Amino acid sequence: MLDKDERRSIIALINREVVPALGCTEPVAVALATAKSRETLGQFPETIKVLVSGNIYKNGMGAGIPGTGMVGLSIAAALGAVCGSSKDGLEVLKKVNDKNLETARRLVDGKKVDINVKDGTDKLYVESICKIKGQTSRTIISHRHTNIIYVEKNGEAVFRGAMACSGQETPEKRTGLCVAKVFEFADKAPLEEIRFILKGARLNKAVSKEGMTGKYGLKAGITIQKNILRKFIADDLASYAMSLTAAASDARMDGCSLPVMSNSGSGNQGITTFLPVVAVAQKTRAGKEKLVRALILSNLMAIYIKQFTGQLTALCGVLTAATGAACGVCYLLGGNFAKVSGTIKNMAASLTGMICDGAKQGCALKVSAGVSSAVYSALLAMEGSYARHTDGIIDKDVEQTIRNIGELATKGMLETDRQILHTMISK
């Protein structure tokens, strides 16, 4: 049994990685940087220059910005400078209104906002430079969406921070976790210590309900629901979970003004760790305690696996999030540690290789595909069917299987990442 200090450490990790976010987190990181630069400058800037990593650029090109009806990094940067507050973190854009939007539009339309890719940086990198009347401020965010590591005014540093973690540490050492420990915590932690996870379920269910209005994106969620009613699609665990989750992604990626509970710096990943588990709990009429433990398992497993793949790569983050969800679904169905481990192997054999080609409306399709795989991987595991070590990147050891996914994401798909960005910029 984990002792109290270990449980506190794990809870702190969850609270750090599972937080409310308003809008796609890559444009939000840009808005956070420009907000901090404006605060440092002490006045609204005349010009804004933003330098970002290729992965930030890729994930910001097609993402809807809450409350604007617009997409992209330019309007996010302008809004951050106009009305953002750095203390709001991933909810930096919560003060957007018609007046602020009009001011931000003028900056963009007047060619006062410049966005460019900066090579040789961390995969998650934002640098904002704001100027007015000879005054200049600069802010750098690196490694994590809210991790401000440097601020300067008129060439003099006013703040120096640290990277969020050392690249020399293995994920196991950094978090102190392993699959067995994640399962033990979810299964055995005192209920009163982990009940807080239900807030995320409430937030993401509200966004899903909004997505079901049919006003957003590709309408993937409501289309699945309509076809369930038409009896073109079965009203089963997978279809219901897909519709609930895709609807939330529809809304989020098209600029819905409701916050979602994110996971590992991503709103879509938070949607995916929460809503399939909620859907299956509803279908199976699981009790509140079972739901709480399944949600903890889903979110914590996704956090753990994400440590191996990194925050922004060519590998779509739905893999890690949906794998977490699959573990949660397996737990709801009565799965033990062995079956949860088998579920992870099934997911690795299923979704690994799905590319990330930026944040946009089409993410709802990838989310729904991930949810479908999550449910079926869990159902297979409950029957004792696991992907074998002779299958591709799957290893006998579930930990090595996860490490293999991480190697693929961080090393094997580097050229894929470059080609995706080249294709997107060249359109």
SVG drawing of the C-alpha trace seen along z (x, -y; Angstrom):
<svg xmlns="http://www.w3.org/2000/svg" viewBox="-34 -56 55 71">
<polyline fill="none" stroke="black" stroke-width="0.4" points="0.0,0.0 1.3,-3.4 2.1,-5.6 0.7,-9.0 3.7,-10.9 3.6,-8.9 -0.1,-9.5 0.4,-13.2 3.1,-13.3 0.8,-11.5 -2.1,-13.8 0.1,-16.9 1.2,-15.5 -2.5,-15.0 -3.4,-18.5 -0.4,-19.9 -1.3,-18.0 -5.1,-18.0 -6.2,-21.7 -8.9,-23.8 -8.0,-25.2 -9.9,-27.7 -9.2,-27.1 -6.5,-25.1 -3.4,-25.2 -0.9,-26.1 -2.6,-29.4 -3.2,-29.8 0.6,-29.5 1.2,-32.3 -1.5,-34.5 0.1,-33.8 3.5,-34.9 2.2,-38.1 0.1,-38.9 3.3,-38.6 5.2,-40.8 2.5,-43.5 2.4,-43.3 6.2,-43.8 6.0,-46.6 3.4,-48.3 1.3,-49.5 -0.3,-48.1 2.3,-47.4 2.3,-48.9 3.9,-45.8 4.0,-42.1 6.5,-39.6 6.1,-36.0 8.6,-33.2 7.5,-29.6 8.7,-26.1 7.4,-24.2 5.1,-22.1 3.4,-25.2 3.0,-26.6 1.5,-23.4 -1.0,-23.2 -2.0,-26.8 -2.7,-27.3 -6.3,-25.8 -7.4,-26.0 -10.5,-28.1 -9.9,-30.9 -12.7,-31.1 -15.2,-33.9 -13.8,-35.1 -15.1,-33.0 -11.4,-33.1 -8.5,-30.7 -4.8,-30.9 -1.9,-32.3 -2.1,-35.9 -5.4,-36.7 -4.4,-34.7 -1.2,-36.8 -3.1,-40.0 -5.8,-39.0 -3.2,-38.0 -1.6,-41.5 -4.9,-43.3 -6.8,-41.5 -4.8,-38.6 -3.6,-38.1 -0.6,-35.9 -1.9,-34.8 -4.8,-33.0 -2.5,-30.4 -4.4,-28.2 -7.5,-30.4 -5.6,-33.5 -8.3,-34.3 -11.3,-34.3 -11.7,-38.1 -12.3,-38.2 -15.3,-40.4 -16.4,-42.4 -14.4,-45.5 -11.2,-43.5 -11.7,-41.5 -12.1,-44.6 -8.9,-46.1 -7.1,-42.8 -8.5,-42.6 -7.1,-46.1 -3.6,-44.9 -3.9,-41.9 -5.4,-43.7 -2.8,-46.5 0.0,-43.9 1.2,-44.7 1.4,-41.0 4.2,-38.9 4.3,-35.1 7.4,-33.1 8.9,-29.6 12.2,-29.5 14.4,-26.5 16.6,-24.8 14.3,-25.2 12.4,-22.9 9.4,-21.3 7.2,-23.5 8.7,-27.0 7.1,-30.5 9.0,-33.8 7.0,-37.1 8.5,-40.5 6.3,-43.5 7.4,-47.1 6.2,-50.7 8.0,-54.0 11.5,-52.6 10.4,-50.3 10.7,-46.5 9.8,-43.5 10.4,-39.8 9.0,-36.6 10.0,-33.0 7.9,-29.9 9.5,-26.5 8.8,-22.8 5.3,-23.3 2.5,-25.6 2.6,-27.8 6.3,-27.5 7.7,-31.0 11.5,-30.7 12.6,-34.2 11.3,-37.7 13.3,-40.9 12.6,-44.6 14.7,-46.8 17.4,-44.2 17.6,-43.5 16.4,-40.3 13.7,-40.7 12.9,-37.0 14.8,-33.8 13.0,-30.5 13.9,-26.8 12.9,-24.2 10.0,-22.1 12.2,-19.0 15.6,-17.7 16.0,-15.9 18.6,-13.6 15.9,-12.0 13.9,-9.0 10.1,-9.3 10.1,-6.7 12.6,-8.7 10.9,-11.9 7.4,-10.8 8.3,-7.8 5.5,-5.9 5.1,-2.7 2.0,-1.0 1.6,1.1 1.9,-1.9 -0.6,-3.8 -3.1,-1.0 -2.5,-0.5 -3.1,-4.2 -6.3,-4.3 -7.6,-1.1 -6.6,-1.7 -6.3,-5.4 -8.8,-6.7 -11.9,-7.9 -11.9,-11.3 -8.4,-12.0 -9.3,-11.5 -12.9,-12.6 -11.7,-15.9 -11.4,-14.3 -15.2,-14.6 -14.8,-18.3 -13.1,-17.4 -16.0,-15.1 -18.5,-18.0 -16.5,-20.5 -16.0,-18.2 -19.6,-16.9 -20.8,-20.5 -18.6,-21.1 -19.9,-17.8 -23.5,-19.0 -22.6,-22.3 -21.1,-20.3 -24.3,-18.3 -26.1,-21.5 -24.7,-21.0 -23.2,-24.5 -19.5,-23.5 -16.9,-22.0 -17.5,-18.9 -20.5,-17.9 -18.9,-14.5 -20.4,-13.9 -24.0,-14.8 -23.8,-13.0 -22.9,-9.8 -25.8,-10.4 -28.2,-11.0 -27.2,-7.8 -27.7,-5.9 -31.3,-7.2 -31.7,-6.2 -30.4,-2.7 -27.6,-3.0 -25.2,-2.6 -25.7,-0.4 -26.4,-2.1 -23.5,-0.3 -20.6,-1.3 -18.3,-2.3 -20.8,-4.5 -22.1,-6.3 -18.6,-7.0 -17.5,-8.2 -20.4,-10.6 -20.0,-12.0 -16.3,-12.6 -16.3,-13.8 -19.0,-16.4 -16.8,-17.9 -13.9,-18.0 -16.1,-19.6 -17.0,-22.4 -13.5,-22.9 -11.7,-23.0 -14.2,-25.4 -13.8,-28.1 -16.4,-27.2 -16.1,-29.6 -16.5,-27.0 -13.3,-25.7 -12.4,-22.0 -10.4,-20.0 -7.1,-19.3 -4.6,-16.5 -0.8,-16.9 -1.3,-20.4 -4.0,-19.4 -7.7,-20.0 -8.5,-17.3 -6.5,-14.8 -8.4,-15.8 -11.7,-15.3 -10.4,-11.9 -9.3,-10.8 -12.6,-11.8 -15.6,-11.3 -15.2,-7.7 -15.0,-6.7 -18.0,-8.7 -19.9,-7.3 -19.1,-3.7 -19.9,-4.3 -23.3,-5.6 -24.0,-2.6 -22.9,-0.1 -24.6,-2.0 -21.3,-2.0 -21.4,-3.5 -19.8,-6.8 -16.7,-5.3 -16.0,-3.1 -16.3,-6.1 -13.9,-8.1 -11.3,-5.4 -11.7,-4.7 -11.2,-8.5 -8.1,-8.6 -6.7,-5.5 -7.4,-7.0 -5.9,-10.4 -2.9,-9.2 -2.0,-6.5 -2.2,-9.1 0.1,-11.4 2.5,-8.6 2.7,-7.4 2.9,-11.0 6.2,-11.4 7.7,-9.0 6.3,-10.6 6.8,-14.2 4.1,-17.0 4.4,-17.8 5.5,-15.3 4.4,-13.8 2.5,-11.2 -1.1,-12.2 -1.7,-12.7 -5.0,-10.8 -2.9,-7.6 -1.8,-8.4 -5.1,-9.9 -7.2,-7.1 -4.9,-4.5 -5.6,-6.1 -9.3,-6.0 -9.0,-2.3 -7.5,-1.5 -10.4,-3.3 -13.0,-1.4 -11.3,1.9 -11.4,1.0 -15.1,0.2 -15.7,3.6 -14.0,5.3 -10.5,5.5 -7.6,6.2 -3.9,5.2 -3.2,8.0 -6.1,7.0 -5.3,3.3 -1.7,4.1 -3.2,6.2 -5.4,3.2 -2.3,1.0 -0.7,3.6 -3.8,3.7 -3.9,0.0 -0.2,-0.1 -1.0,2.4 -3.9,0.4 -3.4,-3.4 0.4,-3.8 1.4,-5.8 -1.5,-8.1 0.0,-11.4 -0.5,-14.8 -1.1,-17.3 -2.1,-20.2 -5.0,-21.2 -8.2,-21.8 -11.8,-20.7 -10.7,-17.3 -9.3,-16.4 -12.8,-15.2 -12.4,-12.4 -9.1,-11.3 -10.7,-11.5 -13.6,-9.3 -11.2,-6.8 -9.2,-6.7 -12.3,-6.2 -13.5,-3.3 -10.1,-1.6 -10.2,-2.2 -13.5,-0.5 -12.6,2.5 -9.1,2.8 -10.6,3.0 -13.3,5.5 -10.6,7.7 -8.5,7.6 -11.5,8.6 -11.7,11.8 -8.0,12.4 -6.9,11.4 -3.7,9.3 -1.4,8.2 1.6,10.6 5.3,9.7 5.8,11.1 3.6,8.3 5.7,5.3 6.6,2.9 4.8,4.9 7.0,6.4 6.3,9.0 6.8,6.2 4.2,3.5 6.7,1.0 9.0,1.8 6.0,1.5 5.4,-2.0 9.1,-2.9 9.0,-1.6 6.1,-4.0 8.2,-6.8 11.2,-6.0 9.0,-6.0 7.5,-9.4 10.6,-11.2 13.1,-9.7 11.5,-7.6 9.0,-10.2 11.3,-13.3 11.3,-13.4 7.6,-12.7 7.1,-15.8 9.2,-18.0 7.3,-16.7 3.9,-17.4 4.9,-21.0 6.4,-21.5 3.1,-20.2 1.0,-22.5 3.0,-25.6 3.2,-25.0 -0.6,-24.8"/>
</svg>
